[in-house]
Amino acid sequence: MATILLTFVALSTLTPILTRWLSLRVFYVIALLPATVFGYTLTQTRAVSSGGAITESVPWIPALGISLSFRVDTLTWLLALVVTGVGALVLVYCARYFSADEPALGRFAAVLLAFAGAMYGLVTSDDIVVMFIFWEITSVLSYILIGHYTFKRASRGAALQALLVTTFGGLIMLVGVVILAVEAGTTSLAAIVSDPVTGPATTWSVLLILVGALSKSALVPFHFWLPAAMAAPTPVSAYLHAAAMVKAGIYLVARLAPGYADTPGWMPVLVTLGVVTMLVGAWRSLRQYDLKLVLAYGTVSQLGFLMVVVGFGTRDAALAGVALLLAHALYKSALFLTVGIIDHRAGTRDWRQLSGVGRNAPVLAVIALLSVASMAGIPPLLGFVAKESVFTAFLEAGLAGDGWGWVALVGTVVGSVLTVAYSARFFWGAFGTRVSLADTALHPARWDFQLAPGLLAVATLLLGPLVFLLDPVLVSYADTVPGGGDYRLALWHGFEPALALSAVVLLLGAVLFWKRPGVARLQGTVPAYIDAGQGYGSTVRGIDRAAARITHFAQQGGLPQYLSTILVVFVLALGFAAFVNRSWPEEVVLWDYPGQVVIALIMGIAAVMAARVGERITAVLLAGVTGYGLVAFFAFHGAPDLALTQALVETMTIVVFVLVLRRLPQKIAQHNRPMHRRRRVLIGVLVGAVMGTIGVIALGAREAPSIAAELPRLAVEEGHGRNIVNVMLVDIRAWDTMGEISVLIVVATGVASLLFVSGRNAVVPRLRDSRKRRSLPHRRKVVADPAASSEGHAVTRQSWLLAGRTVAEKDRSIMLEVLVRLLFYPAMIVSVYLLIAGHNAPGGGFAGGLIAGLALVSRYLAGGRYELGEAVPVDPGKILGLGIVLAVGMAVVSLFFSGIPLESAYFETTVPVLGPLSFGTSTIFDIGVYLVVVGLVLDILRSLGSEVDRQQEAGETEPHPQSEQGAVVAG
């Protein structure tokens, strides 16, 4: 099963590329994967029908007891068949639904396939934490799918609404998952259910988990997001909102019911909200004119119905629940796909504009009729079998003295009456003939457009009479629910009360449809403000207004006030903690050698002067003195790696500051004099005192022995390197390093976003793009010398840098150009040396990347933005991307070998002449770090350097609008 999930990931990643080659045919290719998994799941039928289970487990986080464990029993088997079978048919349907010029077709196909894989992972996961991860992945992927039409405001709003509601429920559910796992002492779902725990903590955890299930399956009060999600393409509605994602909450309740149906609050919550949802959804469905919305509200109603049944907690109800789950997935996805065909062929989904569709598309009408009949519970379809079993289960529970059985029976019978009414309304609206309208013109369509809904309709037709073949498998799940019972699924149980109830439901539903004008008038009396969707909108708007007011109140006064507020809170909070602290060191050593005092004094003087000088460049250089002071400290304490890195970082920081300060006034506070200087001095002194005090406290806070003594041995034996710092960065603390370089990429993206206002241009400026290039020779400039010309000679001036002559004469320095040309390539060689040798000597990917970055800085400072383009004519984003791919790739590759992300592997051999040679995957990780640092420097130079230069040149050369207009008039 883990292999199946990895295959889904791999194929989803390749799908956008395949789409470029195959266009719409890509859907046929990717449909093979869920179809294959569907066939593989069918081979597991014999194992699960006998009550057994197929398990697979891969250790993941042993310290927390979390593993990538998967388990296929009857319930999982059924959901896996639904997810993969319907998924494959929907993908095939997409090949005819979309056109070749569909925007972002490759992305849509990839995300839809990934969603199928995530749903498969959700229903097969036996670890409750891993299950929750897949749970949230489906929410994110559904957000992308619902918002596929990014140019439509309705699509974006519906996607955000669905994401907010489902993730809100998911976060609440996470708390319940953690509590339940702690109480049970295991994260295995099978163990949690087979050996249920009790107590107040368990009760609260189960109720919190139910919040997540209710939000995912769109029950009241979370039901409003599902109809809004109809802004998605119809294949998404058919798959996510009929067969897959909305079933996740139903699945979770069905999974927990055998062990926790007796939990206090379980029955009242599920039966009450399920019945209310069934009635509200069906009532709202009767008011819709959009065929898709009729089905959407009908889906809400059916999800409430399902939640009541699977959560009821008896053996017979559990059997009825899984049968109803399968029936609903078949008929509702078929109906959604049918609506998609009508929309494509007629150009509308509003049934008030449709007439004669059934006469002109008889095959499609038959498909819809079979599906609608199953939804209404008409024999001999599977929907009838499932609904009759539901009535029987609730009736027997009520007769046995269970009050909730009568509530569930009455609620579902009334809801079923409404279901029959909106089912008839849907079919009549979609395929009926209206005297006031001419027959709707239908665009031609290929026969295979109807293949997917046709197969689903045929399945719901055949499984009704053949349900006895399905019964032995589903019974094995029902038997896990305590409470007894011997009901079996069958098309005919004789004349019994459930059959009479079914007949009454059909009769009353037909009457309700017949009296639809009166029903419409009654519905019109309901106030418009009774709408959960409007409640959601009002809540979001209220939060926005409150956030705006709080922001206006708290964030006024400019940057000085923001910093003052932050620092005052820092002083008060940590100052109080320091005041009540009792962990003072027994002995305080003021200095280790006299040089420390001198360095600290220089740093302190530089810091004070940086705060008092009036020029920005001077302040930056003085602030740099404090950084170089740390370099001295590290060097004198025997930490060459830290000293080298700190020196390079400080140099790069100064360069970046200088680049930014070019666009600011030379003087600090040139226009506005600083205010509240004494208050600022006081805050600064207090911050320094508190920070120094915390440093002293930290020295005495250690309780356990330091692990530093073990680091030399661990570095050599585990990390195969003698440079402890580098081994920690790329091996022992590789997770932290991967997070840090990810932050660097975010920083580069943020800086570029601030500078590239109209869009991040991916074209690196090259020398051939310079306008000065057109009028100057490439290699040399001939300058007429009066003295030389008399003798018939000319003076030739070489350009040391390719783009040197694109810099204004007043800004050029021949000495700088010569030095840069002489030092650039040695610097790059040194950077590569530090990268390679850093595992055993001072250096590493970070230091090597900074050396290469400073070499690029020198090229830019000497020759300008075109010289930078000649030095590295590559988009910085590609370098950043390659770096993070190498780093993350090492985490993924190790899963295939050891099962532990970022575990290093080493290859050792002896090479003639060179001697022993050792190469590890941590070196590849370090190369990724090197590339990220180089890409970051290049991106910052391109943003704060090249782009600022370009904007400044554009501002200087752009003609004034009035003068340009005058020139045109004069011409």
PEGI-V644132 format. One line per field, one symbol per residue. phi: phi as a letter, one per 30 degrees, with the letter a starting at -180 (. if undefined). burial: + if it has 24 or more other C-alpha atoms within 12 Angstrom, else -. Layout:
# PEGI-V644132
phi->???
burial->???
This chain:
# PEGI-V644132
phi->.ddddddeddddddeedddddchddddddddddddddedddddcddddddidbcbabbebbedcicbdcbbccdddeddddddddddddddddddcdccdcedhdddddddddddedddddddcdcddddedddedddddddedddcedddcdddddddddddddddddddddeedddddddddiacdddddddbdcbkeddedddddddddddddchceccddddddddddeeedddcdcbccedddddddddddeecbdcdejddeddddddddddddddddddcccdeddedddddeddddedddddcdicdddddddddddddddddddddddddddddddciacdddccaiddddbdddddedddddddddicdcddddedddddedddddddddjdddddddddddddddddddddddddddddbdccddbdeddcddbddddcdddddddddddddddcddddeddddddeddcdkikbdbdadbcidbedddddddddddddddddcdddddddddddedddadddddddddddddddddddddddcbjieededddddddedddddddddddbcdddbccdacaedddddddddddddddddcdccdddddddddddddddededddcibdddddddddddddddddddddddccedcdhdcbddchdddddddddddddddddddddddccdccdddedddedddddcchbcdddddddcbdcdddddddddddddddddddddcddckddddddcddddddddcbddcabccdceddddcicbcccdcdcecedddeedcdbdddddddddcddedddddddddddddbbekkddddddddddddedddddbidddddddbdbdeddddddddddddedddddddccicdiddbbcbacceididbbbbdddddddddeddddddddddddddcdddddddddddcdddedddddddddd
burial->++-++-+++-++-+++-++---+++++++++++++-++--++-++--++-+-+++-++-------+++++++++++++++++++++++++++++++++-----++++++++++++++++++++++++++++++++++++++++++++++-----+++++++++++++++++++++++++++-++-+++++-++--++----++++++++++++++++++++++++++++++++++++++++++++++++++++++++++++++--+++++++++++++++++++++++++++++++++++++++++++++++++++++++++++++++++++++++++++++++++-+++++++++++-++-+++++++++++++++++++++++++++++++++++------+++++++++++++++++++++++++++++-------+--------+++++++++++++++++-+--++++++++++++++-+-++++++-----++-+++-++++++-++------------------++--+---------------------------+--++-++--++--+--------------------++-++--++--++----++++++++++++++++++------+++++++++++++++++++++----------------------++--+--+--++-++-----------------+--++++++++++++++++++-++--++-++--++-++--++-------++++--+----------------------------+++++++++---------+--++--+--++-++++++++++++++++++++++++++++++++++++++++++++-+++++++++++++++++++-+-----+++++-------------+++++++++++++++++++++++++++++++----------------------
